[in-house]
């Protein structure tokens, strides 16, 4: 964890469930990446209730967020749209 977020601050965190620790670690990692000049998108957890995977796109170009949001678009039937 020290290397993942490049800090030992996580040792002071308090959490009740492992999902809380995971969320805090991802948030800390995202902040570190943003400090290095990347633009971050919103996190996606799959499945949402007990995530096995967490996805976030980081890029230095703002067009990446447009693509990310287009990929995540879901129509009224629950299907992802392909643009």
Backbone as CSV, one residue per row, in Angstrom:
resi,resn,N_x,N_y,N_z,CA_x,CA_y,CA_z,C_x,C_y,C_z
1,UNK,0.823,-1.184,0.000,0.000,0.000,0.000,0.871,1.253,0.000
2,UNK,1.986,1.211,0.744,2.897,2.359,0.762,3.320,2.744,-0.651
3,UNK,3.664,1.758,-1.451,4.119,2.028,-2.818,2.964,2.418,-3.732
4,UNK,1.797,1.838,-3.511,0.639,2.125,-4.359,0.237,3.592,-4.270
5,UNK,0.145,4.123,-3.056,-0.257,5.524,-2.911,0.925,6.446,-2.607
6,UNK,2.119,5.870,-2.533,3.355,6.613,-2.252,3.226,7.446,-0.977
7,UNK,2.715,6.791,0.071,2.524,7.453,1.354,2.288,6.396,2.427
8,UNK,2.567,6.780,3.655,2.242,5.895,4.780,1.008,6.400,5.538
9,UNK,0.378,7.454,5.018,-0.797,8.039,5.672,-1.931,7.041,5.847
10,UNK,-2.006,6.050,4.986,-3.103,5.076,5.058,-3.106,4.323,6.386
11,UNK,-1.966,4.275,7.037,-1.881,3.556,8.313,-2.701,4.242,9.409
12,UNK,-3.055,5.498,9.206,-3.858,6.253,10.172,-5.354,6.203,9.846
13,UNK,-5.693,5.685,8.681,-7.096,5.622,8.282,-7.872,4.690,9.201
14,UNK,-9.139,4.999,9.337,-10.018,4.117,10.101,-11.144,3.662,9.193
15,UNK,-11.391,2.358,9.196,-12.449,1.801,8.358,-13.102,0.644,9.087
16,UNK,-14.335,0.358,8.696,-15.079,-0.746,9.311,-15.107,-1.960,8.398
17,UNK,-15.115,-1.737,7.098,-15.185,-2.829,6.132,-14.074,-2.685,5.106
18,UNK,-13.713,-3.795,4.504,-12.638,-3.769,3.510,-12.989,-2.877,2.330
19,UNK,-14.277,-2.774,2.001,-14.701,-1.907,0.890,-14.365,-0.449,1.183
20,UNK,-14.452,-0.061,2.456,-14.102,1.308,2.845,-12.614,1.555,2.628
21,UNK,-11.793,0.602,3.029,-10.345,0.722,2.828,-10.022,0.806,1.338
22,UNK,-10.667,-0.024,0.535,-10.425,-0.008,-0.912,-10.787,1.344,-1.501
23,UNK,-11.928,1.881,-1.120,-12.354,3.185,-1.633,-11.368,4.284,-1.243
24,UNK,-10.929,4.273,0.002,-9.972,5.283,0.462,-8.637,5.157,-0.279
25,UNK,-8.196,3.928,-0.519,-6.939,3.704,-1.239,-7.039,4.204,-2.678
26,UNK,-8.148,3.923,-3.325,-8.335,4.379,-4.701,-8.409,5.896,-4.754
27,UNK,-9.096,6.504,-3.800,-9.160,7.969,-3.749,-7.772,8.578,-3.548
28,UNK,-6.980,8.003,-2.658,-5.622,8.503,-2.411,-4.751,8.326,-3.652
29,UNK,-4.878,7.175,-4.324,-4.125,6.927,-5.551,-4.521,7.941,-6.623
30,UNK,-5.818,8.190,-6.761,-6.306,9.137,-7.765,-5.768,10.545,-7.510
31,UNK,-5.739,10.949,-6.262,-5.195,12.273,-5.921,-3.715,12.358,-6.304
32,UNK,-2.985,11.278,-6.043,-1.558,11.265,-6.385,-1.370,11.386,-7.893
33,UNK,-2.158,10.657,-8.663,-2.048,10.696,-10.120,-2.413,12.083,-10.648
34,UNK,-3.441,12.709,-10.062,-3.828,14.061,-10.491,-2.710,15.065,-10.213
35,UNK,-2.019,14.899,-9.092,-0.895,15.803,-8.779,0.208,15.677,-9.818
36,UNK,0.271,14.535,-10.494,1.274,14.318,-11.527,0.814,14.805,-12.899
37,UNK,-0.336,15.489,-12.944,-0.780,16.117,-14.175,-1.799,15.355,-15.001
38,UNK,-2.340,14.277,-14.448,-3.340,13.508,-15.182,-4.739,13.972,-14.823
39,UNK,-5.649,13.816,-15.755,-7.064,14.069,-15.532,-7.685,12.718,-15.226
40,UNK,-8.453,12.632,-14.156,-9.093,11.371,-13.783,-10.580,11.408,-14.041
41,UNK,-11.140,10.261,-14.378,-12.571,10.150,-14.578,-13.202,9.505,-13.355
42,UNK,-14.506,9.386,-13.362,-15.167,8.765,-12.221,-14.850,7.273,-12.165
43,UNK,-14.880,6.742,-10.965,-14.587,5.328,-10.742,-15.810,4.480,-11.092
44,UNK,-15.554,3.324,-11.647,-16.600,2.355,-11.930,-16.231,1.077,-11.196
45,UNK,-17.163,0.548,-10.418,-16.949,-0.705,-9.692,-17.820,-1.789,-10.306
46,UNK,-17.238,-2.953,-10.525,-17.963,-4.077,-11.139,-17.769,-5.314,-10.288
47,UNK,-18.822,-5.948,-9.807,-20.174,-5.387,-9.678,-20.179,-4.281,-8.631
48,UNK,-21.220,-3.488,-8.625,-21.255,-2.314,-7.752,-21.298,-2.657,-6.268
49,UNK,-22.065,-3.683,-5.889,-22.260,-3.949,-4.456,-21.053,-4.600,-3.783
50,UNK,-20.346,-5.495,-4.449,-19.124,-6.101,-3.913,-18.096,-6.153,-5.041
51,UNK,-17.410,-5.055,-5.279,-16.550,-4.933,-6.456,-15.391,-5.934,-6.502
52,UNK,-15.265,-6.544,-7.645,-14.092,-7.351,-7.948,-13.106,-6.528,-8.766
53,UNK,-13.653,-5.584,-9.529,-12.844,-4.732,-10.398,-13.237,-3.285,-10.178
54,UNK,-12.270,-2.410,-10.295,-12.519,-0.969,-10.223,-11.786,-0.339,-11.393
55,UNK,-12.520,0.461,-12.143,-11.956,1.084,-13.333,-11.990,2.595,-13.212
56,UNK,-10.922,3.213,-13.619,-10.826,4.658,-13.733,-9.886,4.930,-14.890
57,UNK,-10.213,5.912,-15.675,-9.346,6.295,-16.783,-8.574,7.546,-16.387
58,UNK,-7.277,7.513,-16.578,-6.440,8.681,-16.354,-5.788,9.059,-17.670
59,UNK,-5.798,10.337,-17.965,-5.219,10.813,-19.207,-4.736,12.245,-19.006
60,UNK,-3.882,12.672,-19.874,-3.466,14.076,-19.838,-4.239,14.902,-20.862
61,UNK,-5.152,14.258,-21.571,-5.950,14.963,-22.574,-7.422,14.905,-22.192
62,UNK,-8.102,16.054,-22.240,-9.497,16.125,-21.813,-10.453,15.337,-22.715
63,UNK,-10.040,15.004,-23.927,-10.887,14.222,-24.822,-11.117,12.804,-24.285
64,UNK,-10.209,12.303,-23.498,-10.351,10.962,-22.921,-11.614,10.863,-22.072
65,UNK,-11.933,11.918,-21.331,-13.135,11.895,-20.497,-14.393,11.807,-21.361
66,UNK,-14.390,12.472,-22.506,-15.527,12.391,-23.423,-15.725,10.940,-23.882
67,UNK,-14.649,10.268,-24.266,-14.734,8.872,-24.685,-15.220,7.987,-23.540
68,UNK,-14.672,8.191,-22.353,-15.039,7.393,-21.179,-16.532,7.512,-20.888
69,UNK,-17.040,8.745,-20.903,-18.462,8.961,-20.626,-19.341,8.353,-21.711
70,UNK,-18.884,8.378,-22.946,-19.643,7.758,-24.041,-19.689,6.241,-23.871
71,UNK,-18.602,5.654,-23.450,-18.556,4.207,-23.226,-19.504,3.797,-22.103
72,UNK,-19.615,4.631,-21.084,-20.424,4.298,-19.911,-21.909,4.588,-20.080
73,UNK,-22.280,5.202,-21.185,-23.674,5.561,-21.410,-24.530,4.298,-21.519
74,UNK,-25.610,4.277,-20.764,-26.526,3.132,-20.744,-27.898,3.612,-21.207
75,UNK,-28.515,2.875,-22.127,-29.838,3.282,-22.615,-30.941,2.834,-21.648
76,UNK,-32.184,3.158,-21.978,-33.316,2.878,-21.087,-33.544,1.395,-20.834
77,UNK,-33.026,0.508,-21.703,-33.197,-0.935,-21.491,-32.041,-1.530,-20.675
78,UNK,-31.079,-0.685,-20.287,-29.962,-1.160,-19.477,-28.756,-1.602,-20.286
79,UNK,-28.818,-1.405,-21.609,-27.702,-1.792,-22.477,-26.762,-0.630,-22.694
80,UNK,-25.508,-0.944,-22.855,-24.527,0.094,-23.182,-24.645,0.433,-24.654
81,UNK,-24.544,1.694,-24.959,-24.617,2.148,-26.337,-23.222,2.114,-26.948
82,UNK,-23.132,1.739,-28.169,-21.870,1.813,-28.900,-21.953,2.976,-29.857
83,UNK,-21.047,3.896,-29.715,-21.077,5.103,-30.570,-20.042,5.004,-31.647
